[in-house]
Amino acid sequence: MNNQDVKNLKKRYFIWLYKTAKETFDKFERKFTQVDIDNDILDEMEKELLGSYLPHEKDALQKYINDFQKYIENKEKACSELRDQGKKINPEFIFSEIKLDAVEKAIVKGLGRRGLDEIKALYEKEMTERILKSTEH
C-alpha cells in the first residue's frame, strides 16, 4: 500500500468518525435549535394574526396557533429532559460534545484545517440531501 492509499484510508475513517460523532451530538442540539426557530415562527404567526383578519377568522386561526404553541412547549420539555437529568447535565450529552471536539482536533492534526472544513462541508451536504430526498415522497 502506498502513502496515498494510507492517506485515503485515514481520510475515510475521519469522515466516518466525524459523521457518527456529529450525528450523536446533533441528536441533542437540533431539538434546541428547532425550538428557537419554532418560537420565531410562532411570533411571526401571532403578528400575522393581529393583522388583517376578521374577528371570526382570528378566532378560528387562534386554535391552530395555540396548538403550535403547545407543540413547542412539549418540545422544550422533551429537550430539557433529554439534555438535563434533573439539574444534572446528561452525561451522554456531555460525552457527545467532548467526543465531537476530540474528533475535530484529530482531523485537524491528521488532515489540517482544510481537511476538517472539507469533511464538515461533506457532512452538511449529505444531511441536506437526506432532508430533501425524504420530503420528495
C-alpha positions as CSV (number, residue, x, y, z in Angstrom):
1,M,0.0,0.0,0.0
2,N,1.4,3.4,-1.0
3,N,1.3,6.6,1.0
4,Q,-1.7,7.9,-0.9
5,D,-3.7,4.7,-0.1
6,V,-2.9,5.1,3.6
7,K,-3.9,8.8,3.4
8,N,-7.2,7.9,1.7
9,L,-8.0,5.2,4.4
10,K,-7.3,7.7,7.1
11,K,-9.5,10.3,5.5
12,R,-12.4,7.9,5.1
13,Y,-12.0,6.9,8.8
14,F,-12.0,10.6,9.8
15,I,-15.1,11.1,7.7
16,W,-16.9,8.2,9.4
17,L,-15.7,9.3,12.8
18,Y,-17.0,12.9,12.2
19,K,-20.3,11.7,10.8
20,T,-21.0,9.4,13.8
21,A,-19.9,11.9,16.4
22,K,-21.8,14.8,14.8
23,E,-25.0,12.7,14.4
24,T,-24.9,11.8,18.1
25,F,-24.2,15.4,19.2
26,D,-26.9,16.7,16.8
27,K,-29.4,14.4,18.4
28,F,-29.3,16.7,21.4
29,E,-28.6,20.0,19.9
30,R,-31.0,20.0,16.9
31,K,-34.0,20.0,19.2
32,F,-32.9,23.2,21.0
33,T,-32.3,24.8,17.6
34,Q,-35.7,23.7,16.4
35,V,-37.3,25.3,19.5
36,D,-35.6,28.6,18.7
37,I,-36.8,28.5,15.1
38,D,-40.3,27.4,16.1
39,N,-40.6,30.3,18.6
40,D,-39.6,32.7,15.8
41,I,-42.3,31.2,13.6
42,L,-44.9,31.4,16.3
43,D,-44.0,35.1,16.9
44,E,-44.5,35.8,13.1
45,M,-47.8,33.9,13.0
46,E,-49.1,35.8,16.0
47,K,-48.2,39.1,14.4
48,E,-49.9,38.0,11.2
49,L,-53.0,37.0,13.2
50,L,-53.2,40.5,14.6
51,G,-53.1,41.9,11.1
52,S,-55.9,42.0,8.5
53,Y,-58.1,39.1,9.6
54,L,-61.7,39.5,10.6
55,P,-62.6,38.6,14.2
56,H,-64.3,35.3,13.3
57,E,-61.2,34.3,11.2
58,K,-58.9,35.2,14.1
59,D,-60.9,33.0,16.4
60,A,-60.7,30.1,14.0
61,L,-57.0,30.6,13.4
62,Q,-56.2,31.1,17.1
63,K,-56.9,27.4,17.8
64,Y,-54.1,26.4,15.4
65,I,-51.7,28.9,16.9
66,N,-52.5,27.6,20.4
67,D,-51.8,24.0,19.2
68,F,-48.5,25.1,17.7
69,Q,-47.6,26.8,20.9
70,K,-48.4,23.6,22.9
71,Y,-46.3,21.6,20.4
72,I,-43.3,24.0,21.1
73,E,-43.8,23.8,24.9
74,N,-43.9,20.0,24.7
75,K,-40.7,20.0,22.6
76,E,-39.0,22.3,25.1
77,K,-39.9,20.0,27.9
78,A,-38.6,17.0,26.0
79,C,-35.4,18.9,25.2
80,S,-34.7,19.7,28.8
81,E,-35.4,16.1,29.8
82,L,-33.1,14.8,27.1
83,R,-30.2,17.1,27.9
84,D,-30.7,17.7,31.7
85,Q,-31.5,14.9,34.1
86,G,-33.0,16.9,36.9
87,K,-30.4,19.6,37.5
88,K,-27.5,17.3,36.4
89,I,-26.5,17.5,32.8
90,N,-26.9,14.3,30.9
91,P,-23.5,12.6,30.8
92,E,-24.3,11.2,27.3
93,F,-24.8,14.8,26.1
94,I,-21.5,15.9,27.7
95,F,-19.7,12.9,26.2
96,S,-21.1,13.5,22.7
97,E,-19.8,17.1,22.9
98,I,-16.4,16.1,24.2
99,K,-16.1,13.4,21.5
100,L,-17.0,15.6,18.7
101,D,-14.5,18.2,19.8
102,A,-11.8,15.5,20.1
103,V,-12.6,14.1,16.6
104,E,-12.4,17.6,15.1
105,K,-9.0,18.1,16.7
106,A,-7.8,14.7,15.5
107,I,-8.9,15.6,11.9
108,V,-7.0,18.9,12.1
109,K,-3.9,17.1,13.3
110,G,-4.2,14.5,10.6
111,L,-5.6,16.4,7.6
112,G,-5.2,20.1,8.6
113,R,-7.9,22.8,9.0
114,R,-8.8,22.5,5.3
115,G,-9.4,18.8,5.8
116,L,-11.8,19.5,8.7
117,D,-13.6,22.1,6.7
118,E,-14.0,19.7,3.8
119,I,-15.4,17.0,6.0
120,K,-17.8,19.4,7.6
121,A,-19.0,20.6,4.2
122,L,-19.4,17.0,3.0
123,Y,-21.5,16.2,6.1
124,E,-23.7,19.3,5.7
125,K,-24.2,18.4,2.0
126,E,-25.2,14.8,2.9
127,M,-27.6,15.9,5.7
128,T,-29.2,18.5,3.4
129,E,-29.6,15.9,0.6
130,R,-31.2,13.4,3.1
131,I,-33.7,16.1,4.1
132,L,-34.6,17.0,0.6
133,K,-34.9,13.4,-0.5
134,S,-37.1,12.5,2.5
135,T,-39.6,15.2,1.6
136,E,-39.9,14.2,-2.0
137,H,-42.2,11.3,-1.3
